[in-house]
Amino acid sequence: MRTAIELTNDQRSSLRSLAAQRGLRGYAKLIQEAVDLYIQEMMAKEGNARLLLKKRGTWNKEDSRNFQKKLREIRKSWKIP
């Protein structure tokens, strides 16, 4: 399906460059891949949030410490624009 999206000049330029590196004539395939990844990530986050809510009040101290440790590790990779 075709649709229109708004891109900055920098985004368009980067997409054209990436497409050329992969031997693609356009960047539609890259956009499709990006949308797929975004959807997967959002679905995973929603699933994780539901799991966490189901576990509310069921963690012992060790579970809580393990979760906090993993959360700290994840936050190290966060990028703030």
ChimeraX attribute file (.defattr): number of C-alpha atoms within 10 A of each C-alpha:
attribute: neighborCount
match mode: 1-to-1
recipient: residues
	/A:1	2
	/A:2	5
	/A:3	4
	/A:4	5
	/A:5	6
	/A:6	7
	/A:7	10
	/A:8	8
	/A:9	9
	/A:10	9
	/A:11	11
	/A:12	13
	/A:13	12
	/A:14	13
	/A:15	18
	/A:16	18
	/A:17	15
	/A:18	15
	/A:19	17
	/A:20	13
	/A:21	9
	/A:22	11
	/A:23	9
	/A:24	14
	/A:25	10
	/A:26	14
	/A:27	17
	/A:28	14
	/A:29	12
	/A:30	16
	/A:31	13
	/A:32	11
	/A:33	11
	/A:34	12
	/A:35	12
	/A:36	11
	/A:37	12
	/A:38	12
	/A:39	12
	/A:40	12
	/A:41	12
	/A:42	11
	/A:43	12
	/A:44	12
	/A:45	12
	/A:46	12
	/A:47	11
	/A:48	12
	/A:49	12
	/A:50	11
	/A:51	11
	/A:52	12
	/A:53	9
	/A:54	10
	/A:55	10
	/A:56	8
	/A:57	8
	/A:58	10
	/A:59	11
	/A:60	8
	/A:61	9
	/A:62	9
	/A:63	11
	/A:64	12
	/A:65	12
	/A:66	11
	/A:67	13
	/A:68	12
	/A:69	12
	/A:70	11
	/A:71	11
	/A:72	11
	/A:73	11
	/A:74	10
	/A:75	10
	/A:76	8
	/A:77	8
	/A:78	8
	/A:79	6
	/A:80	4
	/A:81	3
